[in-house]
């Protein structure tokens, strides 16, 4: 095993690398592998063009042929504002550098906006799979609101040669019902044209902030994943769970929220991060739709944090990482190194599914 992996894990190495999952057995999962498209997607209602694009994504970059994916997402220029996102490294105001980072970093795909990818599509769309993010929270309305709106049409993504489209739904928000219908229709049309679909299954509701931030609870994020695969997302993007019991916390006093079964907390999960992530994978039809966890914000310990997330995702039965800010908010050479560090986890045969 790459010694850097254990070095980055530090005192968590044994806790993560030797954990045995006794909740949902790995034998029940549809695990990543070089034959994943043939084994899982070939029997679905996806047409041949979707299978071709999925196969292209799974067979690009350093992780080609493994069934795992490493994706560079840079839509933060809208989602978090361009200034806040790129001030640390202004070269990424130039859209071409985003695609260059994904290629140099050995990624399976680059995910960004209509504007970013369209601005360089004739130069790069045949060199790395494009994942066009079709909706965003524009963040300029005052006061800020949590509402994902379309920034273009599916036909535009098709015309620029995109392999896939992606979207966010803010499950739990006032706008969720509208977003579910809108994105379900968009994904159906994308599939018709032959593009794969990736859904950011995020939670947004101020009521989820109680004694803990239950936007990161395994039970609520798991249910968001389940809604995502219901509208036929081929890959689910979700934040790594940090706690559990969101449904229970919101069912207090006279309030009634959702439905739960105590076995979610006593048999299907523990407080171990791998077991919590395993519950997210289970809600993706036991892995029929691949779970990719987000890399999160950049900070003082990016390499260690990224390694931690990758190990948890892989050992839980996930499909990979989609990490942006940790990579592009540093010099390009360091960004490439960060992406390669994540990929090394998925290339390490010694790191197995728990």
N, C-alpha and C positions, 0 to 999 in steps of 0.2 A: 504494500500500500504506500502511496505517496506520503512521506513523513510529514509534509506540511499539513495534511488533513488532521492528523492527530495533534499536531502542534497548535493549530487553530482551535481545535475543540478543547484543548487544555484539560482542566479537571472534569469536563463533561464527556470526555472520550469514552470511558467505560460505560457510563450511564446511557449513552446513545448507541454505541457500536455493539454492545453486548445485550441490549434489551431484547427480551422475548415477548412478543405480543400474545396475550392470552385472552383477548376480547374477541375480535372478529378474525378468524383464522385466515392466513394468507392463502390457504388452499381454496378459499371461496372467491378470491380475487381474479380478475382478468389482468394479468401483469404485463408491463411493457416488454417488448422483445422485437427482434428484427423482423418478425412475421406479423406484427400487430395489425397492420392494415389488412392483410389477407385473412388473418384469424378473426378479427373483430368486425371491421367495416365492410368487408366483401359480402357479408350476409345481410346487410342493412338495406334500407331503401335509397341510399345515396347512389347517384348515377356514376358512370365510369369516370367522368371528368372530375368529380369530387375525389374519387379514389386516387386518381392521378396526382392531384394537388396535395392530398394528404401524404401520399407516398413521397412526393418531392420534399415536403417539409421534414418528414421523418428520415430522409436520406440526404440531408444537407448539413455541412459543418462538421465539427469534431465529433459530434455524437451520432453521425450518420450510421444507420444500420443497427442501432442499439435499442430503439423503441423509446428512447428518452429525448427530450427537447430542451434546448437553451434558447430563449427568445429575448431579444433586446427590445423593450417597449419605451418609446419616447413620445408620449402624448402629453407630457407634463407642461409643455408650453401653453396649453390651454387649461388643463386640469388644475395646475398649480401656479400659473402665470409664467410667461417666458423669462421675465427678469428674475424671479425667485428660483427658477429652475436652472438657468444658464449663466447666472452671474459668476458662479464659481469657476466656470470654464466656458468663456464666451464663444469659442469656436463652434459650439453646437447651436448657436443662432443660425449657422449655415446648415441647411438641411442635408447637404451632401455628406457632411461629416458624420451624421447619424448613421447613414447607410454604410459608410466606410468602417465605422466602429463595429457594426454587426458582422461585416465580412471579415475584418481583421481579427475579430474576437471569436471566430469559428461558430457563429450562431446558426441555428436551424432556420431562423426567420427574423425579419425586422418588422416591428409593429409601430406604426405611427399614423399621422393624420393624412387626410386627402391632400392637403397642401404640401406637406413634407415629401411624401412618396411620389405624388404627381409631378413635383418639380424636377425630379431626376429619374423618372420611370423609364424613359427610353435608354438610359445609360445603364440602369441596374436591375430592372424588373426581371430580366432573364438570368441574372447572376445569383440572386438570393431571393427566396420566397418573400413576397410582400404581404403583410397582414395589415389591411387598412382599417383603422378604428373609425367607425362611422358616426358615433355620437360622443358628446362631451358635456360636461358641466362647465359653462362658459365663464363663470367666476367673476364677471364684471358687473352684473346686476347688483344694485345696492338696495337693501342689504343682500349679502350673498345668499343664494338659494341652492338647494340640492335637487337639481332637475337635469336629466340627460336629454339633450336635444340633438336631432340629426344635423350633421354638417355637410351632407352630400347624399348622393344616391348610389344604390348598389351598382347600377350600370356604369358609373364612373370608375368604381373599383375594378370592375370587369374590363373596361376599356384600357386601363393602364397596365393590365396584365397581372393583377393581384392573384395570389394563390388562395387567399382567405380574407374574410372580413371579421372584425371583432366589434363588440359593443359592450356597454355597461348597463346594467339594470340596478337601480337603487331599491332593492327589496326592503320593504318595511316603510318606505317613504310615502308621502301623499301622492306622488306621481307614479308609483309602482304599477298600478293597473294599466295606465296608459303605456308605459314603457314596455311591459310584458307583451301587450298586443302588437305594438309597433315593431319591436325587435323580432318577435315570432314571425311576423309577415316578412320582414327584411331577410331573416335567415332562410326562410322557405324559398325566397326568390334567389338568394345567393346560391343555395344548393341547386336550384334549377339551372343556373348558369354554370355550375361546376366548381364553385368556390367552397372551401371549408369554412367552418364557423367557430369562433372562439368567444366565450362570454365571460366578462368580468362580473362575477356574482357578489356584488358588494351590498352591505347593509347600511341604511341611513335612517336613523330615527333618534331624536334626542332622548326618548324614553329608554333607549338601550343603555344609556349611561347611568348606572346606579352605583352600587358599592364597587362594581367593576365595570369595565368597558365591555359590554356584552355584544358589541359589534364583532368581537373576536372570539365569541363562544363557539364551541364545537357543535352544539345542537342547533343554534340559529344559522351558522354558516353552512352546516350540513344540509339543512332544509333549503337554503338558498341554492346550493348546488343541485339539489333534487329538482327544484323548479327550473334550473338552467338546462338540465338534460331533458326535461320535459318538452322544451321548445327546440330540442335537437341541436344543441351546441355540441360540436365534435370534441372540443377541449374546454375545460372549465378552469378559469383563473379565480383563485381565492386567496385571501390572506391566511397565513398560518395561524391556527387557533392558539390562544393563550390561556383560555379558561373554559368553563362549561357551566351549564345551568341557566342559560338565558331564559328559556321558557319558564322555569321554576321561579326565577327572580321577578319576572313580569306577571306571574300569577300570585299576587299577594293581596291580602285584604279583600275588598269587594271587586277588584279588577279580575277580568278573565281574558287570557290571551293564548291563542293557539291550542294545540293539543300535544300531550306528552305521555310517555310511558316510562315509569321508573327504571325499567331495564336499560333505557338509554344511558343512565348514569351508573347502574350497578353491574351490568353485564357487557354492554357494548363499548364502554369507555372506562378509562382510569384518568388520573391526573398526569400521566406521562405524555409528553408532547407527541411521541410517535403514535400512541393509542388515540389521542385526540385527532390527529391528522388521518389516521386509519378510518375514523368515523366519517370524515369528509370524503375519502375515497369511496367508502361504501355507498354514500349517497349519490355518487356518480355512476349508478348502476354497477356497483362493485368493480369499477375501473373500466367499464366499456367506453366511457368518455374519460379521457386522461385528465388528471388533476395536476395543474401547475400552480405552485404557490408563488406569491409575489415576493420580491426581494426587499421591499420596504425602503424607507428613507435612508440617506447616507448619514454616517456618523463617525465616531472615533474608532470603531472596531469593525469596519466593513467586511474585511476578509474573514474574520472569525464569525461574524453574524451570518454572512452568506454561506459559509461552510456548514454552520449549524442548521440553517434552513434547508439546505440541499440534503444533508444526511437524514433529517427528519422526514422530508418528503419522499426520498428514495426508499427508506426503510419502512415507511407507511404503505408503500405500494403506489406512490404518485408517479407522475410522468416527467417532471422536471421543474425548472424555475424560469420565471420571467422577471428579470432584474434590470432596472433602468438607472435610477439615480445613483446607485452605488458605483455604476460603471461610467456614466457620462459626466458626473460631477467631479472628475479628476482628469489629469493628463491622459491622452489617448492610450499611450503605452501601458499606463497603470490600469486603465479601463479594460484593455485587452487581457491583462493579467488577472483582473478580478473575474472576468467572464470565464477564462480558462480554469481558474480555481474552482468555480462552480462545476464546470464540465468534468474536472478531474474526479469529483465525487461520483458522478454517474459512470465514469470509465473504470473506477476501481472495483474489480470483481470481488474483492474481499468484503465490500460493503453490500450486504444482501438484504432482502426484504425480511423484516422481523416476523 
